[in-house]
Amino acid sequence: MTFLAIDSQKSLLTLQKSQLQFEQTLVMNQANWIMNEMSARSEELEEANPNGTVDLDNDPYYVMLQQQEEYLTTRQDALDSQISLLDNEISSMKTMVQNNIKSSCGLNLISG
């Protein structure tokens, strides 16, 4: 019956993975919005200054967007790592459950 406990743990990890994937979707949506906002800000500044060059590094709003985008990229990488670790753990537990079931069936056949 150990496989039931392991299977329950696997289900919990699968739920955690789903939560992380949901957060990952939110982060990606935020990053996409920020990229669009950065592009719009760049165009806005270029239109306001058609004769000169636009220095985006001196625009506080653009710099803030860049910082948020960098943070979200870092968060995305962290989520990717966590999801990968959970995938490995879930796969390992799945294998343990299958082996435990096979072993249990084998013992039942032997003791018959």
N, C-alpha and C positions, 0 to 999 in steps of 0.2 A: 503493500500500500504506500510505500515511499513515493512511488511515481505520482500519486495524487497530490501530495504536498509539493513536489517539484513542479507539477503541472500548474498548480495554483500560483506558485512563485513566477512561473513563466507568464501566466496571464497578467499578473501585476506588472511585470516588466513590459509586456506588450501595451498595457494601458499607459505606462509612463512614456513609452516611445510615441504613442499617439499624441499625448500632451505636448511632447517636444516637437513633433511634426507640426502641430497646430501653431505653436509659438514660432516655429521656423517660417510658416506661411505668413504670419503677422509681420515678422521681421522683414521678409522679402517684400511684402506690400509696402511697408514703411520705406524701405530702401528705394523702391521704384518711385514712390511719391517724391522722395527727396531728390532723386536724379532728375525727375521732371521739373521740379521746382528750381533746381540749380540751372537747368537749361533755360527755363523761362526767365530767371533772374539775369543770366548772362545776356540773353537777347534784349531784355529791358534796359540793361546798362549800355549795351552797344547802340541801341536806338537813341538813348539820351545823350550819347557822346559820339556822333557819327564821324567827326573829323579826327578824333584822337584815338589812341589805344586805350582799351579798358583794362584796368588792373584789378582783377577779381580778388586778389589777395588783400586788397585794402578795403573791400566791402564787407562790413561786419556780418550782414545777413548771409552772404555767400560763404564766408568763413565758417559761420555757425552750421550751415548746411553741410559743408565738407566734414566738419568734426562729427556731426551726427551720422553721416554716411560711413565714416571710418569706424565709429563705434558699432554700427549695425553690421558692418562687414566682419568685425572681430566677433560679434555675438553670433553671427551666422556660422563662422568657423567653429566656434565652441559648440553650437548646437549640432553641427555635422559630426563632430567628434563624439559627443554624447550619444547621438543616435547610432553611430557606428559601433560604439561599445555595447549599447543595449542589443543591437542586432547580433553581435557575437555571443553575448550572454544568453539571449533567447535561443539561438541556434544550439548552443551547448546544452541548455536545459532540455530542448526538444530531443536531442540525441540521448540524453540521460533517461528521459521518460521512455523513449522507444526501447532502449537497452533494458531498462527495468521491467517493462512489460514483457519483452522477449524472455528475460531471465525468469520472471514469475510464471510465465506459461510453460517454460521448460521444466521448472520445478514441479509444477502441477502434473505434467505428463509423466515425470519420473516417479513421483509418489503415488500417482494414479489411483 
